[in-house]
Amino acid sequence: MSIIKNINWKVRLRNPIFWTTIIPAAVSFVYCVLGAFGVVPALTESMVLNIATAIITALTTLGVLVDPTTAGVKDSALALTYDAPRKDDLSEEEGIEK
């Protein structure tokens, strides 16, 4: 459970890219699991293909949660302090005039 506590969910949930990736991944995962158990008719895949797709989708969902700028699965200490996604503007940080 420490993985869940070390992610700044407030910022993640405000990010539209998070939603555009997590919603299709979750729908695909649920459909594949239900198809594997025969609850939802599979289109053309066999049971093995449904299970493989579900596993790949679950791993994709984990990839959505991983912050590629930090080691491991948790957010950095700085990212945990954000109230909104950070907008990097190097010109302001480095004193460069626009």
C-alpha positions in Angstrom: 0.0 0.0 0.0 3.0 2.4 0.3 2.9 2.8 -3.5 -0.6 4.3 -3.4 0.4 6.7 -0.6 3.5 7.9 -2.4 1.6 9.2 -5.5 0.2 12.7 -5.5 -3.3 11.6 -6.6 -4.7 15.2 -6.4 -2.5 16.3 -9.2 -2.8 13.0 -11.2 -6.6 13.1 -11.1 -6.5 16.7 -12.5 -4.4 15.6 -15.5 -6.5 15.0 -18.6 -3.8 12.7 -20.1 -4.2 10.5 -17.0 -7.9 10.1 -17.8 -7.5 9.6 -21.5 -5.2 6.6 -20.7 -6.8 5.1 -17.6 -10.4 5.0 -18.8 -9.7 2.9 -22.0 -7.3 0.7 -20.1 -9.8 0.0 -17.3 -12.6 -0.7 -19.8 -10.4 -2.9 -21.8 -9.3 -4.8 -18.7 -12.8 -5.4 -17.4 -14.1 -6.5 -20.9 -11.2 -8.9 -21.3 -11.7 -10.5 -17.8 -15.5 -10.8 -18.4 -14.9 -12.3 -21.8 -12.4 -14.8 -20.4 -15.2 -16.1 -18.1 -17.8 -16.0 -20.8 -19.9 -13.2 -19.3 -19.3 -11.0 -22.3 -19.0 -12.7 -25.7 -15.5 -12.4 -27.1 -15.4 -10.9 -30.6 -12.9 -13.1 -32.2 -10.3 -13.9 -29.5 -9.9 -17.1 -27.7 -9.9 -17.4 -23.9 -6.1 -17.4 -23.8 -5.9 -14.2 -25.9 -8.4 -12.5 -23.6 -6.3 -13.4 -20.5 -3.1 -12.2 -22.2 -4.8 -8.9 -23.2 -6.0 -8.4 -19.6 -2.6 -9.0 -18.3 -1.1 -6.5 -20.8 -3.8 -4.0 -20.0 -3.1 -4.3 -16.2 0.6 -3.7 -16.9 -0.3 -0.7 -19.0 -2.4 0.7 -16.2 0.6 0.3 -13.9 2.7 2.1 -16.5 0.2 5.0 -16.4 0.7 5.3 -12.6 4.5 5.3 -12.8 6.2 8.7 -12.9 9.0 8.2 -15.4 11.0 11.1 -13.8 11.5 9.3 -10.4 12.9 5.9 -9.4 10.4 3.3 -8.5 6.6 3.8 -8.6 6.2 6.7 -6.2 6.2 10.4 -6.9 9.2 12.5 -5.9 9.0 14.6 -2.7 8.7 17.7 -4.8 5.8 16.3 -6.9 3.9 15.4 -3.7 3.8 19.1 -2.8 2.1 20.2 -6.1 -1.6 21.3 -6.1 -1.7 21.2 -9.9 0.5 19.9 -12.7 3.7 21.9 -13.0 4.1 24.0 -16.1 7.8 24.2 -16.8 8.9 27.5 -18.2 12.7 27.5 -18.3 12.8 31.2 -19.3 11.3 32.3 -16.0 13.5 29.9 -13.9 16.7 30.9 -15.5 16.0 34.6 -15.8 15.9 34.5 -19.6 13.8 37.3 -21.2 11.1 36.3 -23.7 
